[in-house]
Amino acid sequence: MTEFSELLEDMRRRQQAIANGGGADKLAQRRAKGLMTARDRLDSLFDDATFQEMGGHVRHQARAFGMETRELPADGVVVGTGYVDGRMVSAFAQDFTVLGGTLGKMHAKKIVTLMEEAAKFGSPVVAFKDSAGARIQEGVDALSGYGCVFYQNVLLSGVVPQIAVVCGPCAGGASYSPALMDFIIMTRANAYMFITGPEVIKAVTGRTVALNDVGGADMHAAVSGNVHFLAQDDSDAVRIVRKLLSYLPQNNSEEPPHRPSPDISLAEDDGVRALIPDDPQSPMDVRRIIERIVDPGEFLEVHRSFAENIIVGFGRIEGMVVGLVANEPTVRAGALDMDAADKAARFIRFCNCFNIPVVTLVDVPGFLPGVEQERGGIIRHGAKMLFAYASCTTPKVTVILRKAYGGSYLAMCSREMGADFVFAWPTAEIAVMGADGAVAVLYAKDIKAAEDPKAKAKELAAAYRAEFASPYLAASHGYITDVIDPARTRSTIALALRKALSKRELRPPKKHGNIPL
Ligand code: HXC
């Protein structure tokens, strides 16, 4: 009979082999390059001593290409649960030191089991992607494995938050798993993501391209829009995951982690007034307005380098979690274009999935005019914003700071799109179109006949602005809750939010709407 001590010794030896991944040399090489190992990543994500591994002993079942004798610890993926700031999170990290972190049947099964359990426990999923893709030796079983992971990504969408950290290779169809999740964080060091890389592009199109130009983190953050957060390295990525989770509920049946202040401060903030330019044509830096509206240090911008003409992000106002959407007039005058509409619509839909109130700050001259925009489908893209706002049933508070013209007034969550409260600054201009364009149409003959057409147009535009674009006109028609002193913006939003948190809105049952894609 085997001694108990021998059983324990055997267990420890097996555990050590699993923990060693692809071997001490390979782990050391990674660390020497400044990269974390799969286990380092999970250790730094989770609160101390809270990680419980699942399926460390799982073994691949491949037989071809000499795989029978090949040991792949944990089958190349470390899977388990732990706590992040005291809240349960399900996570996995692909281990590149084990056959390139490639995905085979059992590797995929471990991930799928984790996700099924995350749905049961209602815990967010965090995925560290560092893999050379489908394990070639496992053929169609590897493809099937990917399919099963994608399927779970879709089942979990809108049920628990899903966050992907792309921190190594993520090539071909493998990149669809992060794309099906809610947020992608990508590290500048070591990571790339593409459907077809430079070699295939060269072979098929003859064009030579650099890896970073088709798959680098900077490109995806600023150009393709696939990446929501750019991280310098692994520890920066983990910092972003932890911060992001601090704004999110565990699942769709919970409220986000509000920490409401006992009393809402009614103090005026002169600093906001000081940020408003005298000239309505001068752009206003809305990021500085956001800083004054949210609690100190409580703003996490999402998609910062993509479609910079609109800002989206999570924040807290008097402790209440909000999703903020704001036009950024210093970039393309804050006009809405295709990318801005996609960015805002996706963010609003995430907030709606997870019960997060939406605060919208409006300073928008319109949709961006241009042949490229029309041919690219600005109608289809812009419609996503209308669809997203109109279908969002979480509390919605809108503040019109300055311009709100035409369709973009509606696309930035007007009363008609279901805003619960719409406040306007006295500087708000709400009209079918901007004053200059409107008088050019309305008074074309008068301007032409005038002695000084330019001066006449200016005079007519000023009169139009005062009479037709005034917030009091919109308020007199019942479209504005109130016109407020900009110095009271934060307290006004906070009070409205506090009341709206109890909002319940029932819609006619349906399978799902058909958002224009
Ligand atoms: C099996 C693989 C592998 C793969 C790498 N390895 N890719 N094993 N299947 N797809 C193994 C290597 O043989 C090596 O094994 C170990 O992983 C590390 O790989 P290296 O090449 O030594 O590492 P490195 O030099 O850092 O290069 C990394 C790499 C390269 C650039 C990712 O390995 C590579 O190009 N691999 C092929 C990538 C690929 O084409 N994947 C399929 C994508 S298509 P040893 O034994 O030496 O440790 C796809 C379809 C998904 O994934 C479809 C989903 C719908």
Boltz pocket constraint, residues with backbone or C-beta under 6 A from the ligand:
constraints:
  - pocket:
      binder: B
      contacts: [[A, 96], [A, 97], [A, 98], [A, 99], [A, 100], [A, 101], [A, 102], [A, 131], [A, 132], [A, 133], [A, 134], [A, 135], [A, 136], [A, 137], [A, 143], [A, 146], [A, 147], [A, 169], [A, 171], [A, 172], [A, 173], [A, 174]]
      max_distance: 6.0
